[in-house]
Every structure is written in structure tokens, then in C-alpha cells.
């Protein structure tokens, strides 16, 4: 049995929720909306997994060393550049972002990393996109 104070509390709440539910329903597509013309051609993006730098290091097939920028040499800039990026299902590097490091060194690190090739990461025999990081060291 519902007590009267509970009911008096719920009525104002329902008056707010009910119009929102009706509004949300009006935004959803109508049942008569036509589906995609060729649903079997709709491809889903492969799943992405995050792996450590150590795991991704073991997947490297071709690694290109970063060229030390002349400007950095003249200014005696040294240090590490931490880069975050994705490896696609074919082993190519995509979407490189500098997480930490000098901008001059980062540009050279990104140019080198774009040329790296990886063995595709697989799970249960299916290739997956990988999110990972790497550190490129610059020493004089």
C-alpha cells in the first residue's frame, strides 16, 4: 500500500518525467523509416584495444630511426618524445599525437614513426586496431 506522502512526492516528479519521455519518443525515428538500402554492405570498424609500449615494441616489423634536427643540435636540445598513436589492422601507424617532448624533437619523431610498420595485432585470429605509445630518445 502506498502512503500519501510518497504519492505527493511522486506526482511532481512524474509531471517532469512524462513530458521528457514523450519528447524523447518524438525524436526517435518512425517505424516506417526505411532501413539502409544494402545493410550487408554496412561494415563495422574493427575493435580497438590499448596495449603497452612493451607489447607494441614486439610487433614492430620495420623501424626507422628519427633524424636529429639541425635546429635541435644547434640549440643543444636533447630529451625524450612520448607519442601516442594507433596501429591499423594492416600494421600502419595512424593518428599520431605528441604527449610529451620538445616540439622540434617531436616533429622529427613523428616523421620517423609514420614510416614504422607493425605486425597486425590479432585476437582469436582476427586483426584489431591498437592504441599504444612509444618513446623516442634524442641524445647528442
PEJODA-V248133 format. One record per residue. RES is the residue in one small letter. SS is DSSP state (A for helix, B for strand, O for the rest). NEAR is the number of other C-alpha atoms within 12 Angstrom. Layout:
RES:SS:NEAR
RES:SS:NEAR
//
This chain:
x:O:6
x:O:9
x:O:9
x:A:10
x:A:10
x:A:12
x:A:13
x:A:13
x:A:13
x:A:16
x:A:14
x:A:13
x:A:14
x:A:14
x:A:14
x:A:13
x:A:14
x:A:15
x:A:14
x:A:14
x:A:14
x:A:13
x:A:12
x:A:12
x:A:13
x:A:12
x:A:11
x:O:12
x:O:11
x:O:10
x:O:10
x:O:7
x:O:9
x:O:10
x:O:12
x:O:9
x:O:9
x:O:9
x:A:10
x:A:9
x:A:8
x:O:10
x:O:8
x:O:9
x:O:11
x:O:18
x:O:19
x:B:23
x:B:22
x:B:20
x:O:24
x:O:19
x:A:22
x:A:14
x:A:20
x:A:32
x:A:23
x:A:18
x:O:25
x:B:24
x:B:19
x:B:19
x:O:22
x:O:19
x:O:19
x:O:26
x:O:24
x:O:29
x:O:25
x:A:15
x:A:17
x:A:22
x:A:17
x:A:12
x:O:14
x:O:17
x:O:23
x:O:24
x:B:23
x:B:26
x:B:32
x:B:28
x:B:35
x:B:32
x:B:33
x:B:36
x:B:40
x:O:28
x:O:27
x:O:23
x:O:28
x:B:29
x:B:36
x:B:27
x:B:20
x:B:28
x:B:27
x:B:27
x:B:21
x:B:22
x:O:26
x:O:27
x:A:23
x:A:29
x:A:35
x:A:35
x:A:27
x:A:30
x:A:38
x:A:36
x:A:26
x:A:28
x:A:37
x:O:28
x:O:23
x:O:31
x:B:27
x:B:32
x:O:26
x:O:27
x:B:35
x:B:24
x:B:15
x:O:7
x:O:9
x:B:14
x:B:22
x:B:26
x:B:31
x:B:35
x:B:30
x:B:32
x:B:31
x:B:36
x:B:31
x:B:35
x:B:25
x:B:26
x:O:17
x:O:16
//
